[in-house]
Amino acid sequence: MDYKNAGVDIEAGYQSVELMKEHIKKTMRPEVLSGIGGFSGAFSLEAFKDMDKPTLVSGTDGVGTKLKLAFLLDKHDTIGIDCVAMCVNDIACAGAEPLYFLDYIACGKNVPEKIAQIVKGVAKGCEQCNAALIGGETAEMPGFYPENEYDLAGFAVGIVDEKKMITGKTIADGDVLIGITSSGVHSNGFSLVRKVFEMTEENLNTHYEELGQTLGAALLTPTKIYVAALKSIQATGAEIKGCSHITGGGFYENIPRMLPEYVEAVIEKNSYPLPPIFTMLQKQGNVEEAAMYNTFNMGLGMILAVSSKDKDNVMTAIKQSGEQAFEVGYIRNGKKGVVIC
C-alpha cells in the first residue's frame, strides 16, 4: 500500500505545477521576490514607501455553486477569473490596488490538465487587474470530493494610502449613484439558478435567441473585474465617495454596506437595461421581484456614490476603461437602506 493506492497521486501534483507555470509567469510583477513552487510567496513593498500611510487591504472568497456548471459542461478555463474577481473587486471597493493573489484548489482527483485549465483562468483574472499570482495550493482529497469535482477559493492583498481609502463617510443627500454593468449573473445566486433551470448538459447547451448564446455560455460568463474602471476614475481626481460590489444578497444587502447611518440609496430600476438572463430567471422560476434584487446583481456589478459635480467625469472615465455605466439613482436623507422604484 502506498499514497497513490490510497488515492493521492503525488506525481500528478508535480505535473500540475509544471503545467501551471506558463500561465503564472504572465502575472509576475517586479515586486515579486519568490519563485514558483516555494513554501510561500514574497512581495516587496519598497515601491510603495512614499505613501503617507500605506494600508494593506485583503479579501478572500470562492466561486460557489457556479462550479457545478463547470463540472457539467467540462469547461474549466474561465472559472478562475470568477475567483479572482470576487476577491479583487471587494478590495477595490476600498480604493486599493490589488498586488498579489493566492488560490486554493481542493479536488477528488488531481487531473493535471484540468488543474492547469483552472489556474489558466486564475492567471487571466490576475492579468486583468495586474495582480501577481504568487502562490497557491492544490489538495487532492479522495473520499472527500467526488473524482470529477473540485472547490476553488482565493485570497487577494492590495494597498492604498489611508487618506485615499473609500469609506462612504462623506456620502450625502444629493449624491449620484452610478452603476457599472455586469457581464451576467457573475458568481452569486447559483443555488437559485440551479433550481430554476434544468441542470442537464442538453439544456445548458441549448441556444436561446434572447440570450444570443447557449444557456450554459451565458451562465458561465466570467465575473467582470472592475479594477481598471476604478483606477480610471481615480486618475481624473474625482472622488469615489462610496463603492459597493453587488454580490450575494444583491442590492438590499450590499448597497447599505457603503452608506453612513443617516442616508438611504434610491435605485431607479428603469434607468438601465435589464440583461435578458435575469428576465428569464424571474419568469421561468416565478421569482418575486424583491427576491431578484435581494439575490442577484440585476445587471449592475458595481455601484458608486459620487457628487453631482463629479458625475460627468466619472461616467467618461468608466467609458474610457471599456466599461458601460448608467446613472441609476441618488442619495437622500433617511434611514440607512435601499429603496428600489
N, C-alpha and C positions, 0 to 999 in steps of 0.2 A: 504493500500500500504506500502511496506517496501523495503529494499535494495535488498533482494532476488527476489522479484517480478519485480524489475527494471532490473534484470539480473546479479546481483553480489552476489555470494554465499560466504559469509564470512566463514561459516563452512567448505566449500570445501578448502578455503585457509588455515585454521588451519590443515586440514588433509594432504594437500600437504606438509606443513612444517614437519609434523611428518614422512611422508614417505621419505622425503629428508635426514633426519638426519643420517641414517645408511651410506649413501654414503658420506656425508660431513665429517663425523668423520674420514674417511680413509685419508683425505687430510691434517689433522692437523699437524702443526709444533710446536716445543716447544716455538717459539716466539709469538704464538697466545695468546692474553690475554683475548679475549672476547668469550662469548658463542654463541650458535646458537639461532637466534630469537631476538637478540637485535636490537636497532636502528642503530647501526654502528658496524664496526669491528675494533679491536685494535691489533696492531702488534708491538712488541718491536724491536728496533734496537740496543739493548745492545750488541748483539753478533757481531756486525759489527763496534764497536767503535775503533778497532785497524787499520782500514783503514786510509790511509793518508787523502784522500779527498772522503769520501763516497758520492756517487752521485745516486740519485733516477732516475730511467728511467721508463716511463709509456707508455702504449699503449692501445688503445680501438678499437674494430671492431665488426662486426657482421658476420653472416653466409651468408646473401644474399639470392638470389632466389633458392639456393640449397634446402632450406626449402620446396619448392613446391614438390620436390620428396619425402621428408619425409612424407608430407601430403598424397600424392597419394598412397604410399606403407604402410602407417600407421606404420612407423618404426622411433622411436624417441630416441633410446638409444645410438646412436653414434654421432648425430648432435652436441651435446655439446662438443665433442672432437674438432670438427672443430672450434667452437667458441673460445676455449682456445688456440688452435694452432695459429689462426690468430692474436691473441694478443701477446702471449709469443714469437713466432718466430720473431716478429718485435722488441721486446725489446732485444732479444738475439743477434740481428744484431749489437747492440751497445756494446756487450760483457757483458751484465747484466745477473745476476742470478735472475730468477723470484722468488718473495717472496710470493705474495698473489694475489687472483683473486676474482672479484665480477661479478655476472651475472644479467641480466635483461631479464625477460620473460614477454611479453605482449600477451594476448590471448583473444579470443572472449568468451570462456567459460572455466572455471577452472575445468578440469578433473584431480583430484589428481593423479591418476595412470599415466597419460600421463606426467604431470609435473614432477613427480618423475623419470620417464624414461629419460626425458631431462636432469635433474640435475645429474642423474647417469652418463651420458656421460660427463657432465662438470667435475664431480669429477674424472672420469677416466683420462681426459685430465690433470687435476691438478696433479694427481698422477704421470703421465708420466714426468712431469717437476719439481716435488717436490714443487709445489706452494700450499699454503693453500687456500681453498675456505672459505673465512671469512665473506661473506655476499652476499646479492642479493635482488632482488625484483621480485615478481610475480604480475602483474597488470591484473586484469580481466576487459576487456573493451568491453562490449556488444554494438553492434551497430557500433563499430569502426572496429573490426575484425570479420570475419565470425566465427561461433562457432567452427569449426574444424581446424582453423588456428591460428598461433602464430608467433611472431617475437622473435629473440634471439640475444642478444648482450652481450658483456663483457668488462671488464676493468682489466688490469694487472699492477702491480707495481714490479719492480726489482731493484737491487742495483749493483753497480760496483765502484771500486776505479777509480777515474778520470784518473789516469795515465794508466789504463788498458782498457780504452774505445777504441772501434773500430771506427775509424773516417774516414778512407780512405785517410787521408792526406799524408801517406807515399807510396801510390801506385805509382809504377814507371815502365818505359819501361823495358820489360823483365820478369815481374812478371807473375806467372802462375795462370790460372783460374781453379778452381776445382768445379765441380758440384755434389751436393748430390742429389740422385734420389728422385723423388716424389712418392706418392702412387697412382697417377692418376690425375684427374682434380683438386683435392683439393676443394677450395671454391670460385673460381673465374671463370667468363666466363659463368655462368649458364644461363644467359639470351640468349646467343647464343646457348648453348647446347639445351635449350628447344625449340629453333626454328628448330634446325637440326633434333633432334629425336622426334618422335611422343610421346607425354607425356600421354600415357594411361597405366593403370595397366597391360594390356595384353602385350604391347610392353616392358615395363620395366621388366617384369617377363620372357621375352624370353631369353633363353640361347644362347650365341654366342660362337662358338668354338674358334674363335681368341682371345676372352677375357678370356675364361676358366671359365666363370660365367655368370649370367644374366646381362643384361644391367643396371638394377637398382642397383644391388650389386656393379658393377664397379663404377657407378657414385656416389653412397653414401659412398664409401670407405672414411674413415676419413682422413683429412689433417694430414700429418706427423708433429710431433713435434721434432724440431732439437736441443733442449736444451742440451740433453745428448751428442750428437755428438760434439757440440761446446765446451762443458766442457772437453771432452776427448782430444780435440786438445789443449786447454789451459793448460791442465795438463802436456803436453810434453814440454812446454816452447816455442813452435813455435808461431810466431806472425801471427795472422789473420789481414792482413792489411785492408781488406775491406770485407763486408758481405752484400749480397743482398737477401732478401726474395722475391721469384718470385711470386707475387700475381697479382691483377688486373693491366692490362697494359703489362703483360708478360715481355719479355726480354727488349724491347725497352724503356719501362718506368722505370723499376726497377733497372736494372744494372747501368745506369748512376747516380743513387742516391748515389752510393758509390764511384764514381770517382771524382778525382780532375779535374780542368779545362783543363789540358794540356795532357791528355792521353785518348785513346779510348780502348774499350774492343773488342777483336776479338773472336767470338764464332764459333767453327768448328762443324757444325751440325751433321756430321757423326762420331763424336768422342765418341758417346754413343748410346745405343739402344733406339729408339723411342717407347714408350709404344703403344700398338695397339689401345687403346681408342682414341688417337689423330689421327691416320691414319683413323679410322672410321669417326671421326668428320669431318676431312678435305674432305674425299671422298664423304660422304653422303650429306654434306652441301655445297659442291663445294666451299669451303673456300680457298681463296688465301693463299699461304704460309706465306707471310708477315703478313697477318691478324692473322694467327695462332700464330705466335711468338709475336704478339702485343696484344694477348688476354689471352693465356694460358701459363702454366709453361713448357709445352712440355717435361715433364719427369724429370725436374730438379726443385726441390722446393727451393733450396738454392744454391747460387753461391758465392764462396770465392775467394779472391785475396790473394796469398801468394808469398813469394820469392821462387825462384827456389831451393835454398838450403834447404828450409823447406818442400818442396813438398812431399818427401817420408814419413817424419814423420807425416804430416797431413793426408795423404792417409791411413797410418797404423792406426792412431788414430780413424779415421772415421769408418774403418772396425771393429775395436775392440769395437766400440759403437753399432755395429749391423746394421749400415747403409752401403749403397753402394755408391761409388763415382767414378768419372771419371775426368781425365784431359781434359777439354773441350775447352781450348783456352788460350789466353795470352793477356798481356797488351802491347801496343806500343804507342809511342808518336803520338799525333794527336789531333784533335778537340774532346772534350768530347762527347762520344756517343758509339754506338754499331754497329759492323759490323758482320753480320752472313753469313758465307760462307761454 
